[in-house]
Amino acid sequence: MKVWSDAIDDLVVPGGMGEFDTAAFTDSYRQKKMSYRLHIKALADIESRVKTLCLNYAIKIEKQIENMNKSERFLQDCQNELNNYFKINSENIYNKLLKASDLIKSVDQEDYALLLAMVRKCINSVADHFYPPKNGKQICSDGKERLLGNEQYLNRIHEYLAITFNKSTSKELLISEFEHLAAFARKINDIASKGVHSDVTMEDGKLGLICLYIFLYNIIVRISKNES
């Protein structure tokens, strides 16, 4: 815009001309100045719009970063609470959670499958901790007979949730979260039976671990409320 403003300032009628030439130059310069001012206004409008777009984009990115930081802090808080709880109540689960946390930082393809396998081992240990295996078929809380042995760790967790949390909303929420976690456990079992590790991605491992953390976090929060 400065170039156009300077161009307007440069449109000065030369001195020493006759009145007709001066009038002609003045009229010509007047038209040019009007055109230049229109250009300046258009550029000013464009500049204003660009600044507005940049500001809106910056605000959007700032909010995204803020939300990401909040999510990260939430997950860190969940992790700390879980580690503290199981450090006291189950050294076995505590060590597995630490091992899974180490594996999630890896960039090795083979560690992706190991991470999911560690998630499965954590789930199994959680079942052993909250609902140890029983021999033979057992009558469950819904009146149906099921095996609740060592291999049926998913059945044991489901039964633990059903008998421990009486409030329907808490129970339904935990069972819903558990179903997501169980889906990863079944996928791990399928992968293990096929012996194919290349099908596992880091996203699978991360999602499996996040589901485990959130599920366990909700359990210990509700246990703490029941104890208080």
ROVEXLUM-115924 format. One record per residue (C-alpha): residue number from 1; chain; x negated, y, z negated. Coordinates in Angstrom, 1 decimal, padded with zeros to 4 digits, always signed. Each point is the difference from the previous one (the first is absolute). Layout:
BEGIN
+-----+-------+--------+--------+--------+
:   n : chain :     xx :     yy :     zz :
+-----+-------+--------+--------+--------+
: NUM :     A :      X :      Y :      Z :
...
+-----+-------+--------+--------+--------+
//
This chain:
BEGIN
+-----+-------+--------+--------+--------+
:   n : chain :     xx :     yy :     zz :
+-----+-------+--------+--------+--------+
:   1 :     A : +000.0 : +000.0 : +000.0 :
:   2 :     A : -002.9 : +002.3 : -000.6 :
:   3 :     A : -001.0 : -000.2 : +003.7 :
:   4 :     A : +003.5 : +001.2 : +001.0 :
:   5 :     A : -000.1 : +002.8 : -002.6 :
:   6 :     A : -003.3 : +001.1 : +001.3 :
:   7 :     A : +001.3 : -000.1 : +003.6 :
:   8 :     A : +002.8 : +002.3 : -001.0 :
:   9 :     A : -002.4 : +002.5 : -001.6 :
:  10 :     A : -002.1 : -000.1 : +003.2 :
:  11 :     A : +002.9 : +001.2 : +002.1 :
:  12 :     A : -000.8 : +003.7 : -000.2 :
:  13 :     A : +000.8 : +002.3 : +002.9 :
:  14 :     A : -003.3 : +001.4 : +001.3 :
:  15 :     A : -000.5 : +003.7 : -000.5 :
:  16 :     A : -000.3 : +002.6 : +002.9 :
:  17 :     A : +002.7 : -001.5 : +002.2 :
:  18 :     A : +002.9 : +001.9 : +001.5 :
:  19 :     A : +003.4 : -000.1 : -001.6 :
:  20 :     A : +001.4 : -002.4 : +002.6 :
:  21 :     A : -002.9 : -002.5 : -000.4 :
:  22 :     A : +000.3 : +000.3 : -003.7 :
:  23 :     A : +003.7 : -000.7 : +000.1 :
:  24 :     A : -000.6 : -003.0 : +002.2 :
:  25 :     A : -002.7 : -001.4 : -002.3 :
:  26 :     A : +002.1 : +000.6 : -003.0 :
:  27 :     A : +003.0 : -001.8 : +001.4 :
:  28 :     A : -002.3 : -002.9 : +001.1 :
:  29 :     A : -001.6 : -000.2 : -003.4 :
:  30 :     A : +003.4 : +000.1 : -001.7 :
:  31 :     A : +001.1 : -003.1 : +001.8 :
:  32 :     A : -003.3 : -001.8 : -000.8 :
:  33 :     A : +000.3 : +001.0 : -003.6 :
:  34 :     A : +003.5 : -001.4 : -000.2 :
:  35 :     A : -001.1 : -003.2 : +001.5 :
:  36 :     A : -003.0 : -000.3 : -002.4 :
:  37 :     A : +002.2 : +000.7 : -003.0 :
:  38 :     A : +002.3 : -002.8 : +001.1 :
:  39 :     A : -003.0 : -002.3 : +000.2 :
:  40 :     A : -001.1 : +001.1 : -003.5 :
:  41 :     A : +003.5 : -000.6 : -001.4 :
:  42 :     A : +000.2 : -003.4 : +001.6 :
:  43 :     A : -003.5 : -000.9 : -001.4 :
:  44 :     A : +001.1 : +001.2 : -003.4 :
:  45 :     A : +003.1 : -002.1 : +000.1 :
:  46 :     A : -002.1 : -003.1 : +001.0 :
:  47 :     A : -002.5 : +000.7 : -002.7 :
:  48 :     A : +002.7 : +000.3 : -002.6 :
:  49 :     A : +001.6 : -003.3 : +001.0 :
:  50 :     A : -003.3 : -001.8 : +000.0 :
:  51 :     A : -000.8 : +001.3 : -003.5 :
:  52 :     A : +003.5 : -001.1 : -001.2 :
:  53 :     A : -000.5 : -003.5 : +001.6 :
:  54 :     A : -003.5 : -000.3 : -001.6 :
:  55 :     A : +001.4 : +001.1 : -003.4 :
:  56 :     A : +002.8 : -002.5 : +000.2 :
:  57 :     A : -002.4 : -002.7 : +001.0 :
:  58 :     A : -002.4 : +000.8 : -002.8 :
:  59 :     A : +002.9 : -000.1 : -002.5 :
:  60 :     A : +001.1 : -003.3 : +001.3 :
:  61 :     A : -003.5 : -001.5 : -000.2 :
:  62 :     A : -000.4 : +001.4 : -003.5 :
:  63 :     A : +003.2 : -001.7 : -001.1 :
:  64 :     A : -001.0 : -003.2 : +001.6 :
:  65 :     A : -003.4 : +000.1 : -001.8 :
:  66 :     A : +001.8 : +000.8 : -003.3 :
:  67 :     A : +002.4 : -002.9 : +000.5 :
:  68 :     A : -002.9 : -002.3 : +000.8 :
:  69 :     A : -001.9 : +001.1 : -003.1 :
:  70 :     A : +003.1 : -000.6 : -002.1 :
:  71 :     A : +000.5 : -003.5 : +001.5 :
:  72 :     A : -003.7 : -000.8 : -000.6 :
:  73 :     A : +000.2 : +001.2 : -003.6 :
:  74 :     A : +003.1 : -002.1 : -000.5 :
:  75 :     A : -001.7 : -003.1 : +001.3 :
:  76 :     A : -003.1 : +000.8 : -002.1 :
:  77 :     A : +002.2 : +000.4 : -003.1 :
:  78 :     A : +001.8 : -003.4 : +000.8 :
:  79 :     A : -003.4 : -001.6 : +000.4 :
:  80 :     A : -001.3 : +001.3 : -003.3 :
:  81 :     A : +003.1 : -001.0 : -001.9 :
:  82 :     A : -000.1 : -003.5 : +001.5 :
:  83 :     A : -003.7 : -000.4 : -000.7 :
:  84 :     A : +000.4 : +001.2 : -003.6 :
:  85 :     A : +003.0 : -002.3 : -000.6 :
:  86 :     A : -001.5 : -003.1 : +001.4 :
:  87 :     A : -003.4 : +000.7 : -001.5 :
:  88 :     A : +001.8 : -000.5 : -003.3 :
:  89 :     A : +002.5 : -002.6 : +000.9 :
:  90 :     A : -001.6 : -002.1 : +002.7 :
:  91 :     A : -003.7 : +000.1 : +000.9 :
:  92 :     A : +000.6 : -002.4 : +002.9 :
:  93 :     A : +002.4 : +002.4 : +001.8 :
:  94 :     A : -002.1 : +003.0 : -000.9 :
:  95 :     A : -003.1 : -001.6 : +001.7 :
:  96 :     A : +002.1 : -000.9 : +003.1 :
:  97 :     A : +001.3 : +003.5 : +000.3 :
:  98 :     A : -003.5 : +001.4 : -000.2 :
:  99 :     A : -001.2 : -002.4 : +002.7 :
: 100 :     A : +002.9 : +001.0 : +002.3 :
: 101 :     A : -000.9 : +003.7 : -000.6 :
: 102 :     A : -003.5 : -000.7 : +001.1 :
: 103 :     A : +001.1 : -002.0 : +003.1 :
: 104 :     A : +002.3 : +002.8 : +001.2 :
: 105 :     A : -003.1 : +002.2 : +000.5 :
: 106 :     A : -001.6 : -002.5 : +002.4 :
: 107 :     A : -000.2 : +000.4 : +003.8 :
: 108 :     A : -000.8 : -003.6 : +000.5 :
: 109 :     A : +002.7 : -001.9 : +002.0 :
: 110 :     A : -000.5 : -003.1 : -002.1 :
: 111 :     A : +000.8 : +002.0 : -003.2 :
: 112 :     A : +003.4 : +000.9 : +001.3 :
: 113 :     A : +001.1 : -003.6 : -000.4 :
: 114 :     A : -001.8 : -000.3 : -003.3 :
: 115 :     A : +001.9 : +003.1 : -001.3 :
: 116 :     A : +003.3 : -001.6 : +000.9 :
: 117 :     A : -001.1 : -003.2 : -001.6 :
: 118 :     A : -000.9 : +001.9 : -003.2 :
: 119 :     A : +003.4 : +001.6 : +000.0 :
: 120 :     A : +001.5 : -003.5 : +000.1 :
: 121 :     A : -002.2 : -001.1 : -002.8 :
: 122 :     A : +001.1 : +003.0 : -002.0 :
: 123 :     A : +003.6 : -000.8 : +000.6 :
: 124 :     A : -000.6 : -003.6 : -001.1 :
: 125 :     A : -001.8 : +001.2 : -003.2 :
: 126 :     A : +002.8 : +002.4 : -000.7 :
: 127 :     A : +002.5 : -002.9 : +000.2 :
: 128 :     A : -002.2 : -002.0 : -002.4 :
: 129 :     A : -000.2 : +002.9 : -002.4 :
: 130 :     A : +003.7 : +000.9 : -000.1 :
: 131 :     A : +001.6 : -003.4 : +000.7 :
: 132 :     A : -002.4 : -003.0 : -000.4 :
: 133 :     A : +000.8 : -003.1 : +002.2 :
: 134 :     A : +002.4 : -002.6 : -001.2 :
: 135 :     A : +000.2 : -003.7 : +001.0 :
: 136 :     A : +002.9 : -001.3 : +002.0 :
: 137 :     A : +003.1 : +001.8 : +001.1 :
: 138 :     A : +001.4 : +002.7 : -002.2 :
: 139 :     A : +003.4 : +001.5 : -000.4 :
: 140 :     A : -000.5 : +003.7 : +000.9 :
: 141 :     A : +001.9 : +003.0 : -001.1 :
: 142 :     A : +002.4 : -000.2 : +003.0 :
: 143 :     A : +000.9 : -003.6 : -001.0 :
: 144 :     A : -002.0 : -001.6 : +002.9 :
: 145 :     A : -002.7 : -002.6 : -000.3 :
: 146 :     A : -003.5 : +001.0 : +001.2 :
: 147 :     A : -003.5 : -001.1 : -000.2 :
: 148 :     A : -002.0 : +002.4 : -002.2 :
: 149 :     A : -003.4 : -001.7 : +000.1 :
: 150 :     A : -003.4 : +001.3 : +000.8 :
: 151 :     A : +000.6 : +000.2 : +003.8 :
: 152 :     A : +003.4 : +001.7 : -000.4 :
: 153 :     A : -001.5 : +003.3 : -001.4 :
: 154 :     A : +002.4 : +002.1 : +002.0 :
: 155 :     A : +003.0 : -001.8 : -001.5 :
: 156 :     A : -001.5 : +000.5 : -003.4 :
: 157 :     A : -000.3 : +003.8 : +000.5 :
: 158 :     A : +003.5 : +000.2 : +001.3 :
: 159 :     A : +001.3 : -001.9 : -003.0 :
: 160 :     A : -002.0 : +002.2 : -002.4 :
: 161 :     A : +001.5 : +003.1 : +001.5 :
: 162 :     A : +003.5 : -001.5 : -000.2 :
: 163 :     A : -000.2 : -000.9 : -003.7 :
: 164 :     A : -002.1 : +003.0 : -001.3 :
: 165 :     A : +001.7 : +003.0 : +001.5 :
: 166 :     A : +003.7 : +000.0 : -000.8 :
: 167 :     A : +000.9 : +003.4 : +001.5 :
: 168 :     A : +001.2 : -000.7 : +003.5 :
: 169 :     A : -001.6 : +003.1 : +001.5 :
: 170 :     A : -003.4 : -000.8 : -001.4 :
: 171 :     A : +000.3 : -003.6 : +001.0 :
: 172 :     A : +001.1 : +000.7 : +003.5 :
: 173 :     A : -002.8 : +002.5 : +000.6 :
: 174 :     A : -002.6 : -002.3 : -001.3 :
: 175 :     A : +001.3 : -003.0 : +002.0 :
: 176 :     A : +000.1 : +002.2 : +003.1 :
: 177 :     A : -003.6 : +001.0 : -000.5 :
: 178 :     A : -000.9 : -003.6 : -000.8 :
: 179 :     A : +001.5 : -001.1 : +003.4 :
: 180 :     A : -002.4 : +002.3 : +001.8 :
: 181 :     A : -002.9 : -001.4 : -002.0 :
: 182 :     A : +001.2 : -003.5 : +000.5 :
: 183 :     A : +000.0 : +000.6 : +003.8 :
: 184 :     A : -003.7 : +000.7 : -000.2 :
: 185 :     A : -000.6 : -003.1 : -002.1 :
: 186 :     A : +001.8 : -002.2 : +002.5 :
: 187 :     A : -002.0 : +001.5 : +002.8 :
: 188 :     A : -003.2 : -000.7 : -001.9 :
: 189 :     A : +001.1 : -003.6 : -000.4 :
: 190 :     A : +000.7 : -000.3 : +003.7 :
: 191 :     A : -003.4 : +001.5 : +000.9 :
: 192 :     A : -001.7 : -002.4 : -002.4 :
: 193 :     A : +001.7 : -003.0 : +001.5 :
: 194 :     A : -001.0 : +001.0 : +003.5 :
: 195 :     A : -003.5 : +001.0 : -001.0 :
: 196 :     A : +000.2 : +003.1 : +002.2 :
: 197 :     A : -001.5 : +003.1 : -001.6 :
: 198 :     A : -000.2 : +002.1 : +003.1 :
: 199 :     A : +003.8 : +000.6 : -000.2 :
: 200 :     A : -000.4 : +002.0 : -003.2 :
: 201 :     A : -000.5 : +003.8 : +000.2 :
: 202 :     A : -001.2 : +002.4 : -002.6 :
: 203 :     A : +003.6 : +001.5 : +000.1 :
: 204 :     A : +001.3 : -003.3 : -001.1 :
: 205 :     A : -002.4 : -000.1 : -002.9 :
: 206 :     A : +000.7 : +003.5 : -001.1 :
: 207 :     A : +003.8 : -000.4 : +000.2 :
: 208 :     A : -000.2 : -003.2 : -001.9 :
: 209 :     A : -002.1 : +001.6 : -002.8 :
: 210 :     A : +002.2 : +003.1 : -000.1 :
: 211 :     A : +003.1 : -002.2 : -000.3 :
: 212 :     A : -001.7 : -001.9 : -002.8 :
: 213 :     A : -000.9 : +003.2 : -001.9 :
: 214 :     A : +003.4 : +001.5 : +000.3 :
: 215 :     A : +001.7 : -003.2 : -001.0 :
: 216 :     A : -002.2 : -000.6 : -003.1 :
: 217 :     A : +000.2 : +003.7 : -000.9 :
: 218 :     A : +003.8 : -000.1 : -000.2 :
: 219 :     A : -000.2 : -003.2 : -002.0 :
: 220 :     A : -002.3 : +001.4 : -002.7 :
: 221 :     A : +001.9 : +003.3 : -000.1 :
: 222 :     A : +003.2 : -001.9 : -000.8 :
: 223 :     A : -001.8 : -002.3 : -002.5 :
: 224 :     A : -001.3 : +003.1 : -001.8 :
: 225 :     A : +003.5 : +001.5 : -000.1 :
: 226 :     A : +001.4 : -003.3 : -001.4 :
: 227 :     A : -002.7 : -000.1 : -002.7 :
: 228 :     A : +000.5 : +003.7 : -001.0 :
+-----+-------+--------+--------+--------+
//
